[in-house]
Amino acid sequence: MKLLAFLISTFLFVSISFASSGYQVGDKAEDFRLKNVDGSYVSMADFPDAKGFIVIFSCNHCPYVVAYEDRMIELHNEFADEGFPVIAINSNDPELQPEDSFEKMQVRAREKNFPFPYLVDDKQEVYPQFGAERTPHVYLLNKEDKDLRVSYIGTIDDNYRDASKVEERYLANAIKAVMKGKSPDPATTKAIGCSIKSK
């Protein structure tokens, strides 16, 4: 009986761990509805003409995000008209990181003049659904029939420190591949950034 109980508990632990790992490339992505910095609520269904989305888990305080903010804006400006807008989501708990409060999100969005939605995952339900661990952590979604499928997961490019020294634009290359009906290569890279702050 002890062996059976051990096996059952091990199976449940492995199942829960696997289930909580979030999306993998090829998975169907579920929609969300989150509050934007302008006070409206935004979901992916609000973009009926979109061919996909660049979902970036972001925040205010992380130096990696700060280093990438201008590139996030450039990505939106480059690909939104092609059907792939950026949606940024802040999932950090403001009690653990006060710089990531909703009010300071509004300030940051105004300072940078973000051309994309900057949403707050205040219940911290969306980031585990995706499996995001870092800021920034990128998920490229591609519309196939009526579903949104994950096509790329990881980082934006290969040099967060200096945009002028980037050699591999992983995310941009993934979007261009998807636009041609091809699979991104690589389809996954390691997200580099600060950990998402959660209780």
Beta strands, then each sheet from edge to edge (+ up, - down):
strand 1: 34-36
strand 2: 41-42
strand 3: 52-58
strand 4: 86-90
strand 5: 118-120
strand 6: 134-135
strand 7: 137-144
strand 8: 147-154
strand 9: 194-195
sheet 1: 2+ 1- 5+ 4+ 3+ 7- 8+
sheet 2: 6+ 9-
end
